[in-house]
Amino acid sequence: MKLIRFGLKKNEKPGIIDTKGIIRDCSAHFKDWNHNFFQYDGLDSLKKINVDKLPIIDKGIRLGSPIHRPGKIVCIGLNYQDHVKETNMICPKEPTIFLKATNTIIGPNDNIQIPKKSIKTDWEIELGIIIKKDCKYLNSEIESKDYIAGYTISNDVSERDFQKNRGGQWTKGKSCDTFNPTGPYLLTTDEISDVNNLNMNLTVNGTTRQHSNTKNMIFNPYYIVHYLSQFMTLEAGDLISTGTPSGVGMGMTPPQFLKAGDTVELTIDKLGTQTQKCV
């Protein structure tokens, strides 16, 4: 299933995209794609609904993030060898973890706002994991599969000067408004045969900047969920961004960063495409 949220900002309704590509309104049956929906077997309830009887929504409507504002956004840094190399850092022996403010989440095609006094706003295509139910101290990678609702595209937009040169804390360079375009939809796990083999591509103004595959991750999605559960309770509806491959602006020679008027487009196999304009 492809779960979406549609409508005006902060007033989105839950919906799905059916097998014919038609947007359907689910708001008569569910309040939102939020913690309670995922935690209390909402996905199973959704499967029992006759999709053909749901109201049709115009394709031109705005899409919001496919999940309601999560309890937390957990990000994995330095999870691709080539990205580690371009940043001149050491390959981690365990996942590098940081948190990102939850109010950074916006729709897949909403504008990215260049922050005040920003000189190094950068792009990062990432596979996003949505947690299906609360979990803590999972026993194995295999067990973690039961705690994943689905996957989406996450653009971990970053201000490198804030991140690297303003006290050494990544959070301040990751948590500016609009810094996490998400979507266009959440694709449930039953529709992805191999999450460890998805091509991913990001362009800036039509020029490819990042091109890789999830098979190049140092730590795969199942390991990440298992690992994180040893340190914190992952809650239903939480978003995990799994890291970005090489090709970010700060790794270029000379470095290049986003400016007003630029267009960023991100695509991951099976997960669709999102496009943002920088303002």
Secondary structure, DSSP 8 states (H G I E B T S, - for coil): -EEEEESSTT--EEEEE-TTS-EEE-TTT-S-SSHHHHHTTHHHHHHTS-GGGS-EE-TTS-B--SS---S-EEEEES-BHHHHHHTT----SS-EEEEE-GGGEE-TTS-B---TT-S-EE--EEEEEEE-S-B-S---HHHHGGGEEEEEEEE--EEHHHHHHSSS-THHHH-STT-EEB-S-EEEGGG-S-TTS-EEEEEETTEEEEEEEGGGBSS-HHHHHHHHTTTS-B-TT-EEE----S--GGGSSS-----TT-EEEEEETTTEEEEEEB-
